[in-house]
Amino acid sequence: MEHIERYAVTIPGAPGAHAEPRVVVVSLTHTTGPDGQPVYTDDTGTFLVYVNGGVAEPLADPPGPTSMRCLHAVPLP
């Protein structure tokens, strides 16, 4: 099965701070999670996510002050 190579993942700003969201580009890795889903990571290798149906689920809290479990993910060319 072919997987999308890259996604843009939107991380919202801190609640109540009126901060702009950040967009992090994640790329397909050669690893899979315990359930067999492919793992994507940012350039630093610290932000790891699964992506399914346009939703990115972090394997740990995303960088920054927020703790979100469902993040918007858009495929990139």
C-alpha positions as CSV (number, residue, x, y, z in Angstrom):
1,M,0.0,0.0,0.0
2,E,1.3,3.4,-1.0
3,H,1.6,6.0,1.8
4,I,1.7,9.7,1.4
5,E,5.2,10.9,1.9
6,R,4.6,14.3,3.7
7,Y,1.9,16.1,5.6
8,A,1.4,19.6,6.9
9,V,0.2,19.3,10.5
10,T,-1.4,22.3,12.2
11,I,-0.7,22.8,15.9
12,P,-3.0,25.4,17.5
13,G,-1.7,28.2,19.6
14,A,-2.1,28.2,23.4
15,P,-5.7,28.5,24.5
16,G,-6.6,32.1,25.5
17,A,-3.3,33.5,24.2
18,H,-4.7,34.4,20.7
19,A,-1.5,32.9,19.3
20,E,-1.4,31.9,15.7
21,P,-1.3,28.2,14.9
22,R,2.0,26.6,13.8
23,V,2.3,24.3,10.8
24,V,4.8,21.5,11.1
25,V,5.8,19.4,8.0
26,V,6.2,15.7,8.8
27,S,7.7,13.0,6.6
28,L,7.1,9.3,6.4
29,T,9.7,7.2,8.3
30,H,10.6,3.6,7.9
31,T,9.1,2.7,11.2
32,T,5.6,1.7,12.2
33,G,3.7,1.9,15.5
34,P,2.5,-1.1,17.5
35,D,-0.7,-1.3,15.4
36,G,1.3,-1.3,12.1
37,Q,0.5,2.3,11.2
38,P,3.3,4.3,9.6
39,V,5.0,6.9,11.7
40,Y,5.7,10.4,10.5
41,T,8.3,12.8,12.0
42,D,9.4,16.4,11.7
43,D,12.9,17.4,10.6
44,T,14.1,17.4,14.2
45,G,12.8,13.8,14.9
46,T,11.1,14.9,18.1
47,F,7.5,15.3,16.8
48,L,6.1,11.9,15.9
49,V,2.6,11.3,14.6
50,Y,0.3,8.7,13.1
51,V,-1.9,10.1,10.3
52,N,-5.3,8.7,9.4
53,G,-8.1,10.3,7.5
54,G,-6.7,13.8,7.7
55,V,-6.1,13.6,11.4
56,A,-2.6,13.4,13.0
57,E,-2.3,11.8,16.4
58,P,0.9,12.6,18.2
59,L,2.8,9.8,19.8
60,A,3.8,12.3,22.5
61,D,2.7,15.9,23.2
62,P,3.4,18.2,20.3
63,P,6.1,20.9,20.8
64,G,4.8,24.0,22.5
65,P,2.5,24.9,25.3
66,T,-0.6,22.9,24.1
67,S,-1.5,19.3,24.6
68,M,-3.6,18.2,21.6
69,R,-4.5,14.6,20.6
70,C,-6.2,15.3,17.3
71,L,-4.4,17.6,14.8
72,H,-5.4,18.6,11.3
73,A,-3.1,17.0,8.6
74,V,-3.0,18.0,4.9
75,P,-1.1,15.9,2.4
76,L,1.7,17.7,0.6
77,P,3.0,17.0,-2.9
